[in-house]
Amino acid sequence: MSASNCLISFVDQFWISRATRSDWPYFARWHYRSHGIGILRFGTLLWHGEQPVGICLFTSAPLSLAPRNRFFGRSGRWSTTTIRAMNRQLVMLSRVVLHPTYRGAGIAAAYIRRSCRLCPFPWIETLTQMGHVHPFFEKAGFVRVGTTEPKGKTRRDHSSIYGGDRDRASKPIVTEETFRKSRFARPVYYIFDNRDRPEATDDQSGQDVCIEGCRETG
């Protein structure tokens, strides 16, 4: 067999463990948004041998997002009961970072999908500018709902993309760093149906889990 026909794969050397907030600073330098991550609900680390090479962080979802309301057929008005129900059932995949050396290696979609399947929540949403240039969220099993648009050009207007409200001064707004880095962004909203996740994914022990099919196919 010629060298050009040989396939070299390192997929069996990748594995996943639970991530904590302390793991984020190492990867934050490679992310286009702010380093703040909000309330962490779940996280995974991707390892190549003994080297951490990727991270997925799932945080509390914003109170109201227009694309989410369209997808679930909601009015956007929330009561204490519905807020509690949302917190039990929905999280946002707010940060996905691969070490630059591993980008383009065909592992992103499989890593994202495996992380979502390990996440103990039935619904996962994400907002990402990368949805305009690469379909790896679709490959990971997310459904593309639509593109979000700010209501204006100010920082508070931009915050409406991520769940803020320009008409309510008390509503949270994005940090100056996030606004500076992503003020021209028009992120795509995706939703992942995780209701049929294996019961084993509800384990919160933090034990290491081998990644399944870390190499993209098709």
Helices and strands as residue ranges (DSSP letters): G 3-5, G 11-13, E 14-18, G 21-23, H 24-28, E 40-48, E 51-60, H 66-72, H 80-89, E 90-98, G 100-102, H 108-118, E 123-128, G 129-132, H 136-139, E 143-147, H 155-159, G 160-162, H 176-182, E 188-193, G 199-202, E 209-210
